[in-house]
Amino acid sequence: MSRVYNFSAGPAVLPEEVLREAQEEMLDYRGCGMSVMEMSHRSAMFGEIIQEAEKDLRELMNIPDNYKVLFLQGGASLQFAMIPMNLMKNRVADYIVTGQWAKKAWQEAQKYGKANKIASSEDKTFSYIPDCSDLPISEDADYVYICENNTIYGTKFRELPNTKGKDLVADVSSCFLSEPVDVSRYAVLYGGVQKNIGPAGMVIAIVREDLITDDVLPGTPTMMKYKTHADAGSMYNTPNCWCIYICGKVFKWLKKQGGLAAMKAYNEKKAKILYDYLDESRLFKGTVEKASRSLMNVPFVTGNADLDAKFVKEAKAAGLENLKGHRTVGGMRASIYNAMPIEGVEALVDFMRKFEKENL
Ligand SMILES: *Cc1c(COP(=O)(O)O)cnc(C)c1O
């Protein structure tokens, strides 16, 4: 068996320790004679798994008591609709469009009300985060929406926008648990876990309690009402048991690493290695404005599509996988999530140096 350094944007690398633990428990979970995949979600055994996962997540993120933690299905993309259906009381919301995911969310919201694009960075192919200190926030906006870390373009909000008192909703899929956050500054934050936490197929939504009501848009399906899931402890129907189980293990792993402050320090250290090299390289160039750089997703190019393709191919042969950029932007992208060890980033930079020498 040999494992590669996997720079995939998602589904993505998981801590090896977690995978090994799951492997050990695969056939017989803690003496119960079956795997977690096979047990009833109503069993005491699974009850413990989901409760402990929530408890550990609350501890890691320091989630205030007036927020619910929901384990939901449908991917981050279903939230693009669930958010307006649950939150658009006035049928008005303001969207900051900093990439494809924010744009999709904005477009979906237009089905349900007036979704205003109050800022965008599309003029420069989403390579920066616009100044959000004094935006024209709509007086009757039900919320202001951001995608906090733009997975495809490699930008991150370093500061949250000034929402002028309006509720903030954030898609944190690709920066979830990468650093400490102040949950109380958000009305809703949510993310697909397949980027930085666990296997694909689940979203964690952290929702302020006063927003969880029966007052949703007419026609909202039962399964798309936050209240349905909040009232049932995320078990209105069968949840993604396996995913909850693995995420729970990742939460424990994060606690063992020292929590989110320690994770942030580690992530900064890793990203610096790559960004420092990009800043000095004569062949490779980062594509993002420095002040907007993400710690998680690092896009870069040579400026020559054939050379980019050669790099991706040779990197793969050297055990550095999934470095091809998103199909809409080309070039390369290294996703260096929590579970990417620093040795992986060092190996990538060593390989880039060698490639630069050979191809310049
Ligand atoms: C991947 C991603 C999504 C889409 O996630 P799905 O679970 O595939 O729907 C949405 N937002 C961001 C920021 C992402 O990175």
The ligand as a Gaussian input file, in Angstrom:
#p B3LYP/6-31G(d) Opt

LIG

0 1
 C      -17.801000      22.307000      -3.172000
 C      -18.512000      23.533000      -2.774000
 C      -19.913000      23.646000      -2.884000
 C      -20.791000      22.557000      -3.470000
 O      -20.830000      21.464000      -2.642000
 P      -21.771000      20.214000      -2.930000
 O      -21.753000      19.499000      -1.626000
 O      -21.157000      19.447000      -4.050000
 O      -23.124000      20.727000      -3.278000
 C      -20.493000      24.820000      -2.458000
 N      -19.766000      25.826000      -1.953000
 C      -18.428000      25.745000      -1.841000
 C      -17.669000      26.886000      -1.270000
 C      -17.765000      24.593000      -2.251000
 O      -16.425000      24.522000      -2.128000

